[in-house]
Amino acid sequence: MIQIRFIRADGTEQTIQAPPGQSLMKAAVDADVKGIDADCGGTLTCATCHVMIDPPWARLLSAPIPDERDMLDFATSPVEPGSRLSCQVQLTPALDGLVVRLPASQY
C-alpha cells in the first residue's frame, strides 16, 4: 500500500493508504478526502480534482499530457508549477509517502 498525506488549504491533514496502480483521484474519492470533487469521474473533462504536488514528488511523475495541461486552464484555484489533475496521477511504489496540497476550492 502507498501512504498519501493530503493537506487542505486550511492546514488540516488526512493520511490515507491506496494500492499501486490506482489513480490519486480514485484513492482520494474512495477514502472520502474532502477537497477532491472529481465531477467527471476521472475522464479528464473537468478540473475538479486539481491538486498541487511539491517538486520532490512531482519529479517522480510522468509529464502531464497536453489534454491535462489544457484542462488545468479551467481550474478555479491558481495553477502552480506542481499543479496536476489527480485523475492523471498513477500511484506507484516510488510515491509512498506522497504529500499532496489541496486548493481552497474546486469551484
N, C-alpha and C positions, 0 to 999 in steps of 0.2 A: 504494500500500500504506500501511497505517496501522501505525505503530510503537506497541507497548504494552509497558510495563515492569511486571512483576509483582514484588511484594516480599512474600516469605514472612514468617511470624511470627518466624522465627529471623534475619531480616535478609538472607538470601541473595536474589539477584535473578535474574530471567530476562527477557530482552527478546525479543519476537517481532514478526513483521510479519503482517498479515492484510488481506484485501481489504475495502473498504467493502461494507456490506450484510449482512455475516456477523454472527452474534451473538458477543458477547465469549466466551461459553461454548464455542461451536464452535471459535473461533480458539484458545482455550486447550487444548481437547482435542486438536485437530489437531496442535498444537505440543508435546504431552505435558507441559504445565505441571503440575507436582506441586502438589496442593492444591485442584484443581478436579476433583471426582469425577463430578459430573453423572450421577448414577444414573438419572434419568428421561429422559435424552437431550434435555432442553430442553422438556419438555411441561408445565412448571410444576406438577409433582406431588410435588416433593421440595424440599429446601433445601440440597442438597449442591454447589451452585455459588455459595454465598454469598461475596460479596466486599465490600470497603469502598472507596469512591471518595471522595477528598477533595473538599471544597466547590468549588474552582475548576472541577474536571471535572464534578462532579455537577450543577452549574448548566446544563451543556450537554446533559444528558439529559432525555428526556421524563419526566414524573412516573410513579412506579410505579402500575400498575393495582391495584385492590383485591385481586385474587387474589394478586398478588405480595406485597403488604403482609401479607396473611393467612398466606401460606406462610413468610414470614420469621419468624413466631412459632415455627416448628419448627426454626430454625437452632440448631445446637449452641452456637456461639460467640455471645457477646452481640451484639445488634443495636445498631449505632451510627447516627448521623444519616445517614451516607453508605452504609449497607448496601443492597445490591441483590443480586438473583439475576442472575448473569451471563448466563443464558439470555434475559433480558428486555432486555439492553442491546445495541442495534444499533449497529454501528460505522459512523461517518460520517467524512468527511474532517476535520471540526472536532475529532475526537477523536485526531488524530495526535499522538503523544507521551503518550497517556493513562498515568497511573500508577495501578495497582490494588494494594491491600493484601489479602493473603490471611489468613484466620483460622488459628489454630493447628491446628484440626481441623474436618472437616465432619461428624464422627460423635461 
